[in-house]
Amino acid sequence: MSDSALRVSDKTATAAPVFDDESGFTYQLKRFTIGALKSFWSLFRSMPISIKVATVWLLAITFGALFAKWLPLQDPVCQLNLPLPCTEGKLAQKWEGPSFRHFLGTDTLVRDTFSRLIFGAQVSLGVVVGAVGIGMSIGGISGALVGFVRGKTESVVMSIIDIILAFPPLVLLLALASSMENRTIWFVAGIIGVLSIPQYTRVARANALAVSRREFVMAAEAMGTKRSTILFREVLPNVMPILLAYAMVVAARVIVVEGALAFLNLSVPLPKPSWGSMINESRADIKQTLLPTLWPSLFLIFTVLSLNMVGDWLQRRGAGRSAAL
């Protein structure tokens, strides 16, 4: 073999591990993403047709909310009966019906309804993510902790939960929302999330009590494993899937609550669109036209129904697996 061939083979042997570095962050991220997509596809294939339709609707709404700024949509705030820059010379009229230019028509202030619905989904999904994240992280971990540790810790935490539940949540929610003028998505999500902590705590505690009596947990305790290790390696991984299924049902309630707050002008302030505020703005003209009220109502109904259907299916699936253990 010639010297040039040897040099080429040496360079190839040296460079090869760079592309096969399994400890690299990019490789691990790619591996995790592929694994997650395969798991989702396997789960999706096992769904009944009605649950598949609900899942596709939720994915479409989520995609629209995440990428609304990059989609070819009208500005949701621009009034299309005014000159440039909103209309580019193409003026519209209020209460226009569905057309190629305006997929779901226009509202009372001559704004594109479809664009406002997609941008309004950002408010609903933002509140859902924030509220569910707060409820699951605080309520889920505290509930699993007291359900596994028991004793005085359980008594103290559950007493605090009972005190929180003693306050009327709707009255407290309206009082806190009306006390702030510059309300943001995260402010509304924080209020709803804090008020949902007791429900997550109770669900997590009940499931942690059942998991802590399983053989694998008792075996880990008999081997002298630290209780903190058992909590995070054995108890929480078995409680979280049930909490995630419960969170889907709670997310439906969160969207309804946010829509009710927006209808009362207690959510994100105008002119930022949200489904509840769109219903509130168009209800005064419902005798002239039904469409501006109909579309946000349908989006709200379909999203809540889809979340309930997927959440109930996941709960039944999780209960079946738990019974098989």
Backbone torsions as a table, in degrees:
resi	resn	phi	psi	omega
1	MET	NA	138.6	-177.6
2	SER	-75.5	165.6	179.5
3	ASP	-64.9	-38.9	-179.9
4	SER	-64.3	-39.1	178.2
5	ALA	-65.4	-39.3	178.3
6	LEU	-64.0	-41.3	179.5
7	ARG	-64.1	-40.2	179.2
8	VAL	-64.4	-42.9	-179.6
9	SER	-67.1	-36.4	177.8
10	ASP	-64.9	-42.4	178.9
11	LYS	-64.0	-39.0	179.3
12	THR	-65.8	-42.4	179.3
13	ALA	-66.1	-33.6	179.9
14	THR	-75.5	-36.9	-174.9
15	ALA	-81.2	-22.4	-175.1
16	ALA	-58.4	-44.3	-178.6
17	PRO	-61.8	-22.3	179.5
18	VAL	-62.3	-38.1	-178.4
19	PHE	-85.4	-15.7	-178.9
20	ASP	-108.0	20.9	-178.5
21	ASP	-75.0	98.0	-175.7
22	GLU	-75.9	-8.7	179.6
23	SER	-94.4	-3.0	-179.0
24	GLY	-68.9	151.2	-178.2
25	PHE	-64.8	-40.9	-178.3
26	THR	-62.8	-42.6	179.4
27	TYR	-64.3	-43.6	-179.7
28	GLN	-65.1	-39.6	177.9
29	LEU	-64.2	-43.1	178.5
30	LYS	-62.9	-42.3	-179.7
31	ARG	-64.5	-42.2	178.7
32	PHE	-64.2	-42.4	-178.6
33	THR	-63.9	-44.9	179.2
34	ILE	-62.7	-42.3	178.8
35	GLY	-63.9	-40.1	179.1
36	ALA	-66.6	-41.3	179.3
37	LEU	-65.3	-39.8	177.9
38	LYS	-64.5	-41.3	179.2
39	SER	-64.9	-42.0	179.2
40	PHE	-65.2	-42.2	-179.5
41	TRP	-64.3	-39.6	177.2
42	SER	-64.1	-41.3	177.3
43	LEU	-66.1	-41.0	-178.6
44	PHE	-63.9	-39.5	-179.3
45	ARG	-66.6	-28.0	-179.2
46	SER	-83.2	-5.5	-178.0
47	MET	-77.9	147.3	168.7
48	PRO	-64.8	164.3	-174.1
49	ILE	-62.7	-36.9	-179.6
50	SER	-66.1	-38.0	179.0
51	ILE	-71.3	-32.9	176.1
52	LYS	-64.1	-43.0	179.0
53	VAL	-62.8	-43.5	178.6
54	ALA	-63.0	-40.0	179.2
55	THR	-65.7	-41.4	178.8
56	VAL	-63.5	-39.1	178.2
57	TRP	-62.5	-45.5	-180.0
58	LEU	-64.2	-39.9	178.2
59	LEU	-65.5	-39.7	179.7
60	ALA	-65.8	-42.9	178.3
61	ILE	-64.2	-42.4	179.5
62	THR	-64.3	-43.5	178.4
63	PHE	-61.3	-45.0	179.4
64	GLY	-62.4	-41.1	-179.6
65	ALA	-67.7	-39.3	-177.4
66	LEU	-71.7	-37.2	-173.2
67	PHE	-113.6	24.7	-177.6
68	ALA	-60.3	-37.3	-177.9
69	LYS	-65.4	-25.8	-176.1
70	TRP	-102.6	-3.0	177.8
71	LEU	-84.7	152.3	-179.6
72	PRO	-75.3	72.4	-177.2
73	LEU	-115.9	155.2	173.9
74	GLN	-69.5	156.2	172.8
75	ASP	-63.8	124.3	-175.0
76	PRO	-69.1	-13.0	-178.3
77	VAL	-100.2	-23.6	-175.2
78	CYS	-67.1	135.9	173.8
79	GLN	-89.9	117.6	-169.0
80	LEU	-80.9	5.5	172.9
81	ASN	-98.7	6.4	179.4
82	LEU	-102.5	160.0	180.0
83	PRO	-66.9	-170.5	179.2
84	LEU	-50.5	153.8	8.3
85	PRO	-93.0	-3.0	-172.5
86	CYS	-69.6	-39.4	-167.6
87	THR	-104.5	-13.7	-177.0
88	GLU	54.3	38.7	176.9
89	GLY	84.7	-4.8	-178.8
90	LYS	-106.2	94.6	-177.5
91	LEU	-78.1	150.8	178.3
92	ALA	-123.3	170.7	179.0
93	GLN	-116.4	156.9	178.2
94	LYS	-71.7	150.1	178.7
95	TRP	62.0	29.7	173.8
96	GLU	-65.0	145.9	177.2
97	GLY	-79.5	175.2	177.9
98	PRO	-57.9	136.0	179.5
99	SER	-152.4	177.5	179.0
100	PHE	-66.0	-36.9	179.5
101	ARG	-72.9	-40.0	-179.1
102	HIS	-127.4	101.0	-168.2
103	PHE	-56.2	-40.7	178.9
104	LEU	-118.0	21.8	177.0
105	GLY	83.2	-164.6	-179.3
106	THR	-125.4	162.5	-178.4
107	ASP	-99.1	-164.7	-176.2
108	THR	-63.3	-36.1	-179.5
109	LEU	-94.4	18.3	176.3
110	VAL	58.6	49.6	173.9
111	ARG	-114.2	146.8	-176.2
112	ASP	-66.2	120.3	-174.6
113	THR	-68.5	-43.6	-178.1
114	PHE	-63.2	-42.1	178.0
115	SER	-61.8	-42.1	179.9
116	ARG	-67.1	-33.4	177.5
117	LEU	-66.7	-42.7	-179.0
118	ILE	-68.6	-44.8	177.8
119	PHE	-69.4	-30.7	175.6
120	GLY	-66.7	-26.5	176.2
121	ALA	-64.3	-26.4	177.1
122	GLN	-61.5	-38.7	179.0
123	VAL	-66.4	-49.1	-178.0
124	SER	-61.9	-48.2	-178.6
125	LEU	-69.6	-34.6	176.8
126	GLY	-63.3	-42.8	177.6
127	VAL	-66.2	-39.4	179.0
128	VAL	-62.6	-48.5	-178.7
129	VAL	-61.5	-46.0	-179.5
130	GLY	-65.7	-47.1	-177.3
131	ALA	-66.9	-45.1	179.7
132	VAL	-67.1	-38.0	178.3
133	GLY	-62.4	-43.7	178.5
134	ILE	-65.8	-46.5	-178.6
135	GLY	-63.0	-43.7	-178.4
136	MET	-70.9	-43.1	-175.9
137	SER	-67.4	-43.7	-178.7
138	ILE	-84.3	-53.5	-178.1
139	GLY	-68.0	-39.7	-178.8
140	GLY	-65.5	-47.9	-178.4
141	ILE	-67.9	-43.7	-179.9
142	SER	-65.5	-38.6	178.3
143	GLY	-66.2	-42.5	177.2
144	ALA	-65.1	-36.6	179.7
145	LEU	-63.9	-51.4	-176.9
146	VAL	-70.3	-29.8	177.4
147	GLY	-70.3	-25.9	179.7
148	PHE	-92.8	-42.2	-175.7
149	VAL	-78.2	-40.5	-177.4
150	ARG	61.8	-158.1	175.9
151	GLY	71.5	-148.7	-176.9
152	LYS	-66.1	-35.1	178.6
153	THR	-58.1	-43.5	178.9
154	GLU	-63.6	-42.8	-178.7
155	SER	-62.7	-43.4	-178.7
156	VAL	-66.3	-49.4	-176.8
157	VAL	-63.8	-45.2	-178.6
158	MET	-69.2	-28.2	174.1
159	SER	-66.5	-41.4	176.6
160	ILE	-63.1	-40.1	178.3
161	ILE	-62.8	-42.1	178.7
162	ASP	-63.7	-37.1	178.3
163	ILE	-65.3	-42.7	178.7
164	ILE	-62.8	-40.6	-179.5
165	LEU	-69.8	-17.2	179.2
166	ALA	-70.1	-25.0	178.6
167	PHE	-81.2	136.6	176.5
168	PRO	-63.7	114.8	-174.2
169	PRO	-64.0	-37.2	-178.3
170	LEU	-66.5	-43.5	179.3
171	VAL	-64.1	-43.0	179.0
172	LEU	-64.5	-39.3	179.1
173	LEU	-64.2	-45.8	180.0
174	LEU	-65.9	-37.6	-179.8
175	ALA	-66.3	-44.4	-179.3
176	LEU	-68.6	-39.9	-178.4
177	ALA	-67.7	-39.0	-178.9
178	SER	-76.4	-14.1	-178.6
179	SER	-80.1	-14.1	-178.9
180	MET	-110.4	136.6	178.3
181	GLU	-89.7	-47.8	-179.1
182	ASN	-93.2	78.5	-177.8
183	ARG	-85.3	132.3	176.8
184	THR	-109.4	172.0	178.3
185	ILE	-59.8	-42.2	-174.8
186	TRP	-74.4	-27.2	174.6
187	PHE	-67.0	-46.9	178.5
188	VAL	-63.9	-42.3	178.9
189	ALA	-63.7	-37.5	179.7
190	GLY	-64.2	-43.6	179.5
191	ILE	-62.4	-50.1	-178.4
192	ILE	-65.5	-38.4	179.8
193	GLY	-63.6	-44.0	179.3
194	VAL	-63.5	-40.2	-180.0
195	LEU	-70.2	-18.6	179.6
196	SER	-92.8	-5.0	-178.7
197	ILE	-57.9	-44.5	-179.3
198	PRO	-57.2	-39.0	-179.6
199	GLN	-64.7	-44.6	178.4
200	TYR	-64.2	-38.3	-179.7
201	THR	-62.3	-43.7	-178.9
202	ARG	-67.0	-42.4	179.2
203	VAL	-65.0	-45.2	-179.7
204	ALA	-64.8	-40.4	179.6
205	ARG	-63.1	-45.4	-178.8
206	ALA	-61.5	-41.2	180.0
207	ASN	-75.0	-33.2	176.9
208	ALA	-66.5	-35.8	176.0
209	LEU	-60.8	-41.5	179.9
210	ALA	-70.4	-41.6	-178.4
211	VAL	-68.0	-36.4	-176.9
212	SER	-66.0	-15.1	177.8
213	ARG	-94.8	-0.2	-180.0
214	ARG	-73.1	157.8	-174.9
215	GLU	-63.4	-38.3	-176.3
216	PHE	-68.9	-29.3	176.4
217	VAL	-73.4	-43.9	179.0
218	MET	-65.6	-33.2	177.3
219	ALA	-67.1	-40.0	177.8
220	ALA	-65.0	-38.4	177.4
221	GLU	-66.8	-38.8	179.7
222	ALA	-66.3	-29.3	178.9
223	MET	-79.8	-3.9	178.5
224	GLY	84.8	19.4	178.3
225	THR	-68.2	142.6	179.2
226	LYS	-59.9	143.3	-178.1
227	ARG	-64.6	-34.5	176.7
228	SER	-64.2	-38.4	177.9
229	THR	-66.1	-41.6	178.4
230	ILE	-63.3	-40.2	-179.0
231	LEU	-60.7	-47.8	-173.4
232	PHE	-86.4	-20.0	-179.0
233	ARG	-101.7	-26.9	-174.8
234	GLU	-114.9	-46.5	-173.3
235	VAL	-79.5	-57.0	-176.5
236	LEU	-58.6	-44.3	179.1
237	PRO	-60.2	-24.9	178.5
238	ASN	-90.9	-17.5	178.4
239	VAL	-89.3	-35.1	-173.8
240	MET	-60.9	-41.2	178.1
241	PRO	-59.6	-37.0	177.9
242	ILE	-68.9	-38.9	177.6
243	LEU	-65.1	-38.7	179.1
244	LEU	-63.5	-41.5	177.0
245	ALA	-64.7	-40.4	177.6
246	TYR	-66.0	-34.6	-179.0
247	ALA	-64.5	-30.6	177.3
248	MET	-63.5	-41.0	178.4
249	VAL	-69.2	-40.5	178.5
250	VAL	-65.0	-36.0	179.4
251	ALA	-59.9	-36.1	176.4
252	ALA	-62.7	-41.7	178.2
253	ARG	-65.9	-38.0	-179.5
254	VAL	-62.2	-42.0	179.3
255	ILE	-63.8	-39.8	177.9
256	VAL	-64.6	-43.6	-179.6
257	VAL	-64.1	-44.2	179.1
258	GLU	-64.3	-38.6	176.9
259	GLY	-63.7	-38.5	177.6
260	ALA	-66.9	-40.8	177.3
261	LEU	-63.7	-42.1	178.3
262	ALA	-64.4	-37.6	178.0
263	PHE	-62.5	-32.1	178.5
264	LEU	-91.2	8.8	-177.5
265	ASN	60.2	35.4	179.3
266	LEU	-116.2	9.9	176.5
267	SER	-103.6	-147.0	179.7
268	VAL	-60.9	128.4	-174.1
269	PRO	-67.3	154.2	175.1
270	LEU	-65.4	155.4	9.8
271	PRO	-91.1	7.8	179.4
272	LYS	-61.2	125.6	-174.0
273	PRO	-76.6	146.7	168.8
274	SER	-148.0	158.1	-173.6
275	TRP	-62.3	-41.7	179.4
276	GLY	-64.5	-42.1	179.9
277	SER	-68.7	-32.4	176.7
278	MET	-64.1	-40.4	176.9
279	ILE	-64.7	-41.1	-178.9
280	ASN	-65.3	-41.0	-178.2
281	GLU	-68.1	-34.2	-173.7
282	SER	-93.9	-7.7	-176.4
283	ARG	-68.2	-25.7	-179.8
284	ALA	-68.3	-24.0	-177.5
285	ASP	-107.0	21.9	-173.8
286	ILE	-68.0	-23.9	177.1
287	LYS	-73.0	-27.9	179.3
288	GLN	-83.3	-41.5	-179.5
289	THR	-153.2	142.0	-178.1
290	LEU	-97.3	-21.5	-170.4
291	LEU	-60.7	-45.8	-179.6
292	PRO	-60.8	-25.2	175.6
293	THR	-87.9	-32.2	-175.5
294	LEU	-67.7	-46.3	-173.4
295	TRP	-62.7	-50.4	177.8
296	PRO	-64.5	-31.0	177.2
297	SER	-65.1	-43.5	178.8
298	LEU	-65.5	-42.0	177.5
299	PHE	-60.0	-43.0	179.5
300	LEU	-64.6	-45.2	-178.4
301	ILE	-65.3	-47.1	-178.0
302	PHE	-63.7	-39.4	-179.2
303	THR	-68.6	-45.1	178.9
304	VAL	-64.0	-43.7	179.0
305	LEU	-62.7	-42.3	180.0
306	SER	-64.0	-43.4	178.4
307	LEU	-62.6	-41.8	178.5
308	ASN	-65.0	-42.0	-179.1
309	MET	-65.4	-47.5	-179.9
310	VAL	-66.1	-41.4	179.0
311	GLY	-63.4	-43.6	178.2
312	ASP	-63.7	-40.3	179.5
313	TRP	-65.7	-41.4	178.0
314	LEU	-66.0	-36.9	177.1
315	GLN	-64.4	-44.1	178.0
316	ARG	-63.8	-39.8	179.5
317	ARG	-66.8	-42.2	178.0
318	GLY	-66.6	-37.6	178.8
319	ALA	-65.7	-38.3	177.5
320	GLY	-64.8	-40.3	178.1
321	ARG	-68.5	-38.5	179.1
322	SER	-64.8	-37.8	179.2
323	ALA	-68.6	-26.8	-179.4
324	ALA	-79.6	-14.9	-179.7
325	LEU	-72.3	NA	NA
